[in-house]
């Protein structure tokens, strides 16, 4: 599903590459934690998959897309197969919960009858049924992250990228969000989550890819956060 | 593409930034109004040139001697001047006007000023040959050839006077176009600025749109349409302004010239000026919007 072959990425402003000869292969339906200290290259890793950046060297593929080489006009098609969740939720504050979710479908031209059908479904999946008409500022952090996840998942992506989705949440709420990510993973969606959260990684016992200074220093099938270094 | 979504984004964008929107629309309207005014002036000048040039003639005034003694232009040198004019390739017709006829015409022209008519005597007016040319623009040839001939007092070329008059109108037209161009530059800069501000205020939306895989048309069309909608409103206001100026000012001014300057008709404004303004406005705002988005807004 996701393949990085000998991928390096150097930014013009830095002497050290952000990613240095990284090779990672993620199968369909896998759940992978991407860990490592700040500046280790986690964000660059995710940005390459979204084609927000192009690699300086190597090959990146997501689903059947040759991400680095694809023409720019095809990038939207790639991104329609990927859902994204961030630490800061990135909701539109002037839209209601259901409008926020519907927005993701409206802007890719989905017909109205599809939108009115699938938005309530996905809100129910993330446990927000009954809160469709609330504004984001009326919700707790955990609920806001659920809206963001509903928005990321509403178009049934093949891959879900989560960049520290629990970074702004307390441990209990983080646990709820992880349960939700697991549920999404069980539908067959490949989940790739960048995180600093030891307890979550340790409790989930999923594949762990650890980056340090742009290199993969560990890739455990059922790893924990701090062991095996 | 869902039109209702794009349309609602356009309306939201224009309303969110309402002072800039108004400024953008007004400068567009002013620049287009000036441009339209220039176009109307061009049309007016063309009309005047066509109607005046038909009547333009070169007058060869004869000396006192001939005027007094040769009543029908049958003796030398008048007859040979007349013949050589008639044989000239450029000349369409030649009409001789003797002193008495000149006096009659003088009386007619100055009907309203009896003191002047009182003072004038037929003897003080010269006889003349009125020469009509196939191409009045080529009057210079006749003037040069006949000015120094014996029996000719002087040659008067009406075209010379008209040239000066049209030069004045043409500089008016050029001035209007220059001001229109400056106003257009201001309008273009305002459109570019408004789009940048608009894109900045909506950066979160645009960011999400890009992430979920919206095409560039979806993310950028609302901004482009904002510029075009403002351009269209500006063009409509510009045309309305021209119609207003016609009824409030121009009609009275042109009437005062006694028909020397032909009236601007409403149809002149509605076609072709209005569609030209609309087209120019849409084109310029769309190009400005597109270039701004390419240059300043990352895709």
Interface residues (C-beta under 8 A of the other chain):
Chain A: X50 X72 X73 X75 X76 X77 X78 X79 X80 X81 X82 X83 X84 X90 X92 X103 X104 X106 X107 X108 X109 X111 X112 X151 X155
Chain B: X1 X2 X5 X204 X205 X207 X208 X209 X210 X211 X212 X213 X214 X215 X216 X218 X219 X299
